[in-house]
Structure formats: C-alpha cells, structure tokens
Amino acid sequence: MPAEILLFQTTDPAKVRRRLLRFREAFLRLGPGFHFALVSYVPDARTEVRKVVLDGIALDHYVFGPDAIDTLAYPYKGAARPFRLIPGNCDLVAVLARKALPDYAQYWVIEDDVEYSGDAHALFAGLAGREGDLLATHLARGFDEWTYSSMLRSPGGDVTPSQSWLVFLTFVRISGQALDTIDRYYREGWSGHSENMWATILKHAGMSVVDIGGNGKYVGEQDRGLRYYGEAGDRFEKNGSFGTMNIRLRAGRRKDVLWHPIKPPAAWLRQTRKRWLSIGRYYLDRMGLGARSGALGNDRS
C-alpha cells in the first residue's frame, strides 16, 4: 500500500505537545504505511531537519527558512521579499514538504490550532481511502468581493474571481500528484491566496476537490452535516466550528466536530484584538474613513 504522512504544522511543538501527540498516535494507528512529521516555516532559520523529543518520543521536525522559499523560484507566488506566510502563502510549507519527502502518495496537513472533539483515529479512518485529490473544508465558488480576490493571477489573466474556487486549508488531505500540479502551475505564473489557489488550480487541471462535511452547496450527501458545522451561504466567512471568525480557548461541547482556531490565553487575547481591529479597518474603509483610522491602521500585531 502506498505510504501516507501526517504533517503537523507548528513552530513550537512543546506548546502543543498534548494535541500533537494525540493526533500522531491516532494517525499511526491506521497502519504501518502511515507516518508523521512536524513542519514549519521560520523566517530567521536555515532549512534543516531538527530532532524533537516529547514525552520520550523522537520526532522529525522539518524547518523551512527563506533559503527553501528561494529554491521555488516562482515568478509571482511568494516572490515578494522579505517573504511572508501571511497573507496567503501558508500552502508553500506543504509544497516544500512534498519536495523534502517525495515518496508519499497522500499528505495530510493539520495546523497546530485545530482540535477535534471526538476520537481522532475515527476522524482519520473515516477519510482514509476516500477518493479525491484534495479533501478539505468550506468549498465554495469565488467572487469579486472576497477579501483576497485581487491577488488572483493566471497566465493571460483569463481566470476571474467569479470563475475561481475557494477552500479552507487548515486540515486537508492532498495527493502527491495534486501537490506536484500546484507546484507546476505556480512555476507557470499562477498566483494568489492559498485558499483561492488550491481548488482553482486542481479543478482547472481536471482534478477533484471534496468538501468533507458541513452543509455547504458542494458537500456530498455522504458527508453532509459531518465533521464540522457552518452557516449556509456565509460567503466564505467560515462561521461555525471550523473557520477563522470564532477564536476559542477550547473546543466546543458538540462531539465529533473539527474546531479552529483553538488558542492558548495569550494568543487568544492577541488574535481577538487583531481580529476586531481588522474588522474595524474594513468598515472604516467602506465608509471612506480609512485614512483617519490612525490607531487602527498602525496596528501590527
């Protein structure tokens, strides 16, 4: 059976030790062909494989720095310097992991602020073996008013936001072939926010994208109402259990549900403040008052 790997994306493994080890144990129970590694991008680091020991368990930590980004040599995607993951370049960690670990048929990626209020092994087992080049959440059609639609670039400019797709990427399974396709498209000059690029590129290439749950328009009946919940027609606001709008200190009470983002207290306070400042800037800009919002405009948290 072709091997698969779970890439747990974190810059500080010790801070999320319990969650990390729980997901690792659950994934490895799928069988001998299932492996695990830590991955991260660190802006002031050189690319290397570090050894991390947590509760006596030795783990490989693939740390990618700016030198790894430079090897991609994409004409537009992630080309600005200094390179930043945000906005919209977090997907390049998975692309780099594919190049560092090329022998896997499937790559599962989970960010360290994702939680699951159920048996994590059952979550993985229920998706293992499923058809689909990309399994993810919140699949939706793109639209001109989406926050990052202006970042979309295709060779010849023949793909507009309304012809594109959106998908949430904090917990995904993607095939090695799909990652190679995304890499090729980026080399050919495609560029944009990761949530806009992956589904758009794969569908353009004739590959399949599967929404693993919720109640969105593009969820199959076998997955409807499972694994996460959201609000129908929310225009990719990703409200509900699994999105960006509701920053939580802990998972909710509803069982067998994906939750995101789950943050420790200090990070919860910082990101909650940042979220409200961002919302404030958005509405001030819509009212034509953005230039007067000095306090809001200068926030760099």
Secondary structure, 3 states (H helix, E strand, C coil): CCCEEEEEECCCHHHHHHHHHHHHHHHHCCCCCEEEEEEEECCCCCCEEEEEEECCEEEEEEEECHHHHHHHCCCCCCCCCCCCCCCCCCHHHHHHHHHHCCCCCEEEEEECCCEECCCHHHHHHHHCCCCCCEEEEEEEECCCCCCCHHHCECHHHCCCHHHCEEEEEEEEEEEHHHHHHHHHHHHCCCECCHHHHHHHHHHHCCCCEEECCCCCCCECCCCCCCECCECCCCCCCCCECECCCCCECCCCCCCCEEEECECCHHHHHHHHHHHHHHHHHHHHHHCCCHHHCHHHHCCCC
